[in-house]
Amino acid sequence: MNTKSELVHKLQQDILMWQGFKPAAEGRANRIGLGAIEDAFPSGVFPKGAIHEFIAVCPEDAAASDGFIAGLLAALMNDGAASLWISTARRLFPAALSAFNVATERIIFIDVDTEKDALWVMEEALRCKGLAVVVAEVDALGLIESRRLQLAVEESGVTGFIMRKDARRMASTIATARWQISPLPSVLEAGMPGLGFPRWQVALLKVRNGIPGSWMMEWAGTGFLEIKQPLQQDDWKSSEQRQIG
């Protein structure tokens, strides 16, 4: 390196690579369909091989997080890899994941007795390079536990999702991103019966080296849809919206 600034830049890029962020050119080619949300991350790409926290302040947020994570799984498992879902008191109905185009036969559900067991299983699973994602539902996560999980993903490149179901037991962690997913009312297309597609208020509360923000998102059957303005029951077709590729 010729100058100190070039050395610093090189070190910054190396750190981003170790944290799961890809270079700009490669990152753009590996987007997973989250649109403006991905632009909040360095190089404009969702960081794989990293730990993501999902904070649930109520049961409704936990259910919304399940749906949003399912949409992420559909994108992250598109190469045929399997995933694990670990919990101590599973609420999720596995067959429901198919509504988000998730191949449920490629998800291994593991139910354990204690959260200590759940975190141990997650750490061991994150070391398995053949997995795409490991999801664990726990009430709390401490700094030491999060560091162990981060070391595991740095070694294997597997992505880890931690669902923290007790917001009263918040603690500092070294997770790459912290999310809060809240449910929004669905909207029906004019003249159609039943329920509309799931909708969420997606808040990226913390993102390492990125820009936090909040977005309205919908699962539109085949992928995420960013809602640019609130939709009303009678103006579905005229409202501005953008399909994310």
C-alpha positions in Angstrom: 0.0 0.0 0.0 1.3 3.4 -0.9 -0.5 5.5 1.6 -2.0 5.2 5.1 -5.5 5.9 3.7 -5.2 3.0 1.3 -4.2 0.7 4.1 -7.1 1.8 6.2 -9.5 1.3 3.3 -8.1 -2.2 2.7 -8.5 -3.1 6.4 -12.1 -1.8 6.4 -13.0 -3.9 3.4 -11.4 -7.0 5.0 -13.4 -6.4 8.2 -16.6 -6.2 6.1 -15.8 -9.4 4.4 -15.2 -11.2 7.7 -18.6 -9.8 8.9 -20.5 -11.3 6.0 -20.6 -8.3 3.7 -19.6 -8.8 0.1 -17.8 -6.3 -2.2 -20.1 -3.9 -4.1 -19.9 -5.6 -7.4 -20.4 -9.1 -6.0 -23.0 -7.9 -3.6 -25.3 -6.5 -6.2 -25.3 -9.9 -8.0 -26.3 -11.6 -4.7 -29.3 -9.6 -3.6 -32.2 -11.6 -2.2 -35.1 -9.4 -3.1 -35.5 -7.0 -0.1 -35.2 -3.8 -2.2 -34.5 -0.7 -0.2 -33.9 -2.7 2.9 -30.8 -4.3 1.3 -29.6 -0.8 0.4 -29.3 -0.1 4.1 -26.5 -2.7 4.3 -22.9 -2.1 3.2 -22.5 -2.8 -0.5 -26.3 -3.0 -0.8 -26.6 -6.7 0.1 -28.2 -8.7 2.9 -25.3 -10.1 5.0 -25.2 -13.9 5.0 -22.8 -15.7 7.3 -23.8 -13.4 10.1 -26.1 -13.3 13.2 -29.4 -11.4 12.9 -31.6 -10.7 15.9 -35.3 -10.4 15.7 -36.9 -8.6 18.7 -40.5 -9.5 19.6 -42.2 -7.3 22.1 -45.5 -9.2 22.0 -46.9 -12.5 20.6 -48.1 -10.6 17.5 -44.6 -9.5 16.8 -43.3 -13.0 17.2 -45.9 -14.4 14.7 -45.0 -11.6 12.3 -41.3 -12.4 12.7 -42.0 -16.0 11.8 -43.6 -15.0 8.6 -40.9 -12.5 7.6 -38.2 -15.1 8.4 -40.0 -17.6 6.3 -39.7 -15.2 3.4 -36.0 -14.8 4.0 -35.6 -18.6 4.2 -37.3 -19.0 0.7 -34.5 -16.8 -0.7 -31.6 -18.2 1.3 -32.5 -21.8 0.7 -32.9 -21.5 -3.1 -29.7 -23.5 -3.7 -31.2 -26.7 -2.2 -29.5 -26.4 1.2 -31.3 -27.4 4.4 -32.0 -25.3 7.5 -32.6 -25.9 11.2 -35.3 -24.3 13.4 -34.7 -24.7 17.1 -37.1 -23.9 20.0 -38.1 -24.8 23.5 -41.9 -24.3 23.0 -42.6 -24.3 19.2 -45.6 -22.3 18.1 -44.8 -22.5 14.4 -47.0 -24.8 12.3 -44.4 -26.2 9.8 -46.8 -26.7 6.9 -47.6 -23.0 7.0 -44.1 -22.1 5.7 -45.2 -23.4 2.3 -47.2 -20.2 1.9 -43.8 -18.4 1.6 -42.4 -20.9 -0.9 -40.3 -22.6 1.6 -39.6 -26.3 1.0 -40.6 -27.5 4.5 -39.1 -30.9 3.9 -35.7 -29.3 3.9 -36.1 -27.7 7.4 -35.2 -29.8 10.4 -37.2 -28.8 13.5 -35.5 -29.4 16.8 -37.3 -29.1 20.1 -35.2 -28.9 23.3 -36.0 -28.5 27.0 -34.0 -25.4 27.9 -32.7 -22.2 26.3 -29.2 -23.3 27.2 -29.7 -26.4 25.1 -31.2 -24.3 22.2 -28.1 -22.1 22.1 -25.8 -25.0 22.3 -27.6 -26.8 19.4 -27.5 -23.5 17.4 -23.8 -23.0 17.9 -23.0 -26.6 16.8 -25.4 -26.3 13.9 -23.8 -23.0 12.7 -20.5 -24.9 12.3 -22.1 -27.2 9.7 -21.2 -25.7 6.3 -23.9 -27.6 4.5 -26.7 -25.6 6.1 -28.2 -22.4 4.7 -29.8 -20.9 7.9 -30.1 -21.8 11.6 -33.1 -20.2 13.4 -33.4 -20.3 17.2 -36.2 -19.0 19.4 -35.0 -17.9 22.8 -36.1 -15.4 25.5 -32.7 -13.7 25.8 -29.2 -13.6 24.4 -26.2 -12.3 26.2 -22.9 -10.8 24.9 -20.9 -13.9 25.5 -23.4 -16.2 23.8 -23.7 -13.9 20.8 -19.9 -13.8 20.4 -19.7 -17.6 20.4 -22.4 -17.7 17.7 -20.6 -15.0 15.6 -17.4 -17.0 15.8 -19.3 -20.1 14.5 -20.8 -18.3 11.5 -17.4 -16.6 10.6 -16.0 -20.1 10.4 -18.8 -21.7 8.3 -20.5 -18.9 6.4 -23.9 -20.1 7.6 -26.5 -17.5 8.5 -28.0 -17.4 12.0 -31.4 -15.9 13.0 -32.1 -15.4 16.7 -35.7 -14.7 17.7 -35.7 -13.0 21.0 -39.2 -13.3 22.5 -38.7 -11.3 25.7 -38.0 -7.7 25.0 -37.7 -7.0 28.8 -34.5 -9.0 28.9 -32.6 -6.9 26.3 -28.8 -7.0 26.4 -26.0 -5.9 24.2 -24.9 -8.4 21.6 -22.5 -8.4 18.6 -25.2 -9.3 16.1 -24.7 -7.8 12.7 -28.3 -6.6 12.5 -31.2 -6.2 14.9 -34.8 -6.3 13.5 -38.2 -5.7 14.8 -41.1 -7.0 12.7 -44.6 -5.8 13.5 -47.9 -6.9 11.8 -49.9 -4.6 9.6 -53.5 -5.1 8.4 -53.7 -6.9 5.0 -55.4 -5.4 2.1 -57.7 -7.2 -0.3 -57.7 -6.7 -4.0 -61.1 -5.1 -5.0 -63.8 -7.7 -5.3 -61.8 -10.6 -3.9 -62.9 -12.6 -0.9 -60.8 -13.9 2.0 -57.6 -12.4 3.4 -54.9 -10.4 1.7 -51.2 -11.2 1.7 -49.2 -10.8 5.0 -47.9 -7.3 5.7 -45.3 -6.0 8.1 -43.7 -2.9 9.4 -40.0 -3.9 9.1 -37.7 -1.9 11.4 -34.0 -2.3 11.0 -33.0 -1.1 14.5 -29.3 -1.7 14.2 -27.0 -2.6 11.3 -23.3 -2.7 11.5 -21.7 -0.2 9.2 -25.1 0.4 7.6 -28.1 2.7 7.9 -31.1 1.7 10.1 -34.6 2.5 8.8 -38.2 1.3 8.6 -40.2 0.0 5.7 -43.7 -1.4 4.9 -43.4 -4.7 3.3 -45.8 -7.4 1.9 -45.4 -11.0 0.9 -46.9 -10.9 -2.6 -47.0 -14.7 -3.2 -43.7 -15.1 -4.9 -41.5 -12.5 -3.1 -41.4 -9.4 -1.0 -43.2 -6.2 -2.1 -42.2 -2.8 -0.8 -45.3 -0.7 -0.1 -44.5 2.9 -1.1 -47.7 4.3 0.4 -50.6 3.0 2.5 -53.2 1.2 0.4 -56.9 1.5 0.9 -59.4 -1.3 0.3 -60.9 0.4 -2.8 -57.7 1.7 -4.5 -55.5 -1.4 -4.8 -54.8 -1.0 -8.5 -54.1 2.7 -8.4 -51.8 2.8 -5.4 -48.1 3.2 -6.0 -46.1 0.0 -5.2 -42.9 -1.6 -6.5 -42.3 -5.2 -7.0 -38.8 -6.2 -5.8 -36.8 -8.4 -8.1 
